[in-house]
Amino acid sequence: MASRETAFVEITPEVLLKAYACGIFPMAESADDPALYWIEPEHRGIIPLDGFHISSRLARTVRSDCFDIRINQDFEGVLDGCAEPQPGRSRTWINERIRVLYRKLYDIGHCHSVEAYENGTLVGGLYGVSLGRAFFGESMFHRTRDASKVALVHLVARLRAGGYRLLDTQFVTDHLRNFGALEVPRRQYHKLLEGALIGEADFATLPLDRPVTGVEALQHANS
């Protein structure tokens, strides 16, 4: 279900957080369309944090530390990467209003980026919204094979270590199914969300001031 704005009213970070708490989120039709749509899918994508799947091949890649994973170092760069065309996605839904909104959420500590670097260059990552004990994954990208996958493993490790209860992926793709993503009906999702909004998780339980190694990430993601 989607609802398009009838007028370009201001959406503040506080309004956006209230929308997430109600189970809805904004998207744009394209980067050139200034309007936003409020989305509430009939079936919502989630990755159960206690059912996260990591293939043996990916685990070896994570363990090798071939990517330097950092947190909140280049949020703007991650937005740029997520707005690029990707295989199966020829255009972006990240318009300027989306960028401004999520920058503001980042500035007040409710939005985070997980970034994968190779030889000092940003080659993949993801960003999302943190509220209570829920994390709402917004978008991910890669310029090098496995970069976004490794970033996702590090995200799940951080969420599990920090006491999160819900990882919302909005929709389920074949890519995310490999990690255990599944769809739940709207009513079930709202129950999960209600429980996850009670209490506060800590995104910084794993250190932010130094890279977390692949071995550490796997220990927490699989624990």
N, C-alpha and C positions, 0 to 999 in steps of 0.2 A: 504494500500500500504506500503511495506517495502523495504528498500534498505540496503543490507549488505555491510559492509566495504570490500574492496578488499585488503587493507593493513592496518596494525595497526598504522595509523597515530595518532598523539597526538590530543586529543580533549581538549581544554582549557575551563575553565569556561565561558570565553567570547564567544567562539564558541557555547557552549551549550545554553547560553542565546539568542544568535541570532537565533538558531534553534527553541527555544520555540516561539520567536517573529514571526517566519515564520510558526508556526503551526505544527512543527514536534518534536519528542522526541525520545530518545534512549531506547532500551531494549536489553537484551541478551537472547539467547535461553535457557541458564541454567547457574547455578553458575559456572560450570566447563568450559564453552565456553568463551574464551577470546574475541571473536568478538562481536561487537555491531551492532544492526539493527536500522536504522532510520525509524520511524513509522509515517505515516500520514493516519489515518483511513478515509474511505469514509464517515462514520458517527461518530461524536465525542460525547462523553458523557459529559454532564454538569449538574450541579444542579443550577437552577435559584435561586439566593439569595433572591429574593422576593417571591419565591414559595416553600420554604423549609418546609417539613412536619415533624412534631414530634408527634408521637403517645402519647396518654394520659399516657400509661404505662411508656414509656421512659421519658416523662416529669416528672413523679413522681420520677423516678430514678435519673434524673439530679438534681432535686430539693433537693433530700435527701443528696447530697454531700457525697455519699458513696465512691466516688473516689476523690482523691486529684489531680486536673488537673494543670499541670505545663507546661511551655513553654521553649523549648531550654535548658533543664537541662541535658538531656542524649540522644543527637542525635545519638550517636553510638549505644546505647541500643535499640533505635527505629529501626535503620537499621537492627540490629540483629533480632529483633522481626519480622520485615517484611520479613526477609529472611527465617523464619521458615515455615515448612509445616502448612497449615491451612485447615479447611474443604473445599473441592472442589479445593484445590490447593496443589498438592503433591510435587511440586518442585518450586524453586524460579528462577526468572529471574535476581536477584541481584548478579552480579558477582563482582570480585574485582575492575574492571575498573569503574563500576557503583558506588561502594562505594567511591572510590577515588574522582571521579568527584563531587558527591553530598556533600562529606565532604568539598571540596574546595568551592562549592557554599555556604555552611553553614558558612564557615570561612569569606566570604565576605558579609554576610548578605542577601543572596538571597534564602536561604533555611531555613525552620523552622520545628520544631517538636512540636507536641502537645502530651503530655504524661499523662497517667492515672496511678495513684499509689493507691495501697491498702495496708494499714499498712506498708508504706514505700517501697513497692516492685512494680517495674514497671510491670503492668499487661495488658497494651494495649496502643495504640497510633497510630499516623500517621505522615507522613512528606510530604512536597511538596515545590514547587518553587514559589517564589513571584517575579513578574516583572510588573512594572507599577501598574495598578489596576486589574491585573489578578493573580489568585492563581491556580497553577497546582498541583492537588493532585496526589502524586506518588504511595503511598501504605499505607496500614493500617493493624493492627494486634490486636488480643486480646488473652489473656490467661485466662481471667475471663469474664463471660457473661456480655455483654453490655459495656465493657470498651472502645472498639473502637467507639461504637455509641455515648457514652457520649463525647469522644474526638472530634468527628465530630460536635456535637452540639456546643461545645466550639469554634471550628474552625470557624463555620459559624457566631457565635456571634462576634468573633474578626474581621472577614472579613467585616461584615455589619457595625460594629462600625468604622472600619478604612477606609471606603469609597471604598471598592473593588466593581468591576462590574461583574467579571466573576470567577466562580469556575469550573474549568475543571477537570473532573474525568477520562479523556481518553476514557474509555469504560463504559458501563452501565451493572450492574449486578442486579439480583433480589433484593439483599440486598440494593443497592443504590436506586432502584426504590421506595422503601418504604419511602425514604426521598424526593421524587420528581424529581429524576434524569431522564433525557430524552436524546434521541439522536437527534442531529441536523446534516443536511447535511454539507459537507465540506465547501461549499460556504457560507452558513449561519454562520458557526463557524468562518470563517475568518473575516466576518463583525463584529461579536461580539468581536473577539480578537483585531481587529484594533481599535475599540472604547475603549477597556479596556487598551490598551497600551498608551493611551493619559493621561498624568497626573500621579501623584504618590499617591498610597494609603499608609496607615500607619498601619503596623502590630502591632505596640505597642500602639495604641490608648487605648485599654484596658491594664491595668498594666501588666508588665512582672515580677515585683519584688515581687508580692504576688499572691496567688491563687485567681482566679475569682470564686465567688460562683455560684452554680447552678441557683439560682434565678436571679442573674445578667445575666448569660449566656442566660437564657430563655427570659429575657426581650429584649435583643439585637437580638437574633436569630428570634424572633417572631415580632419584631417591624416593 
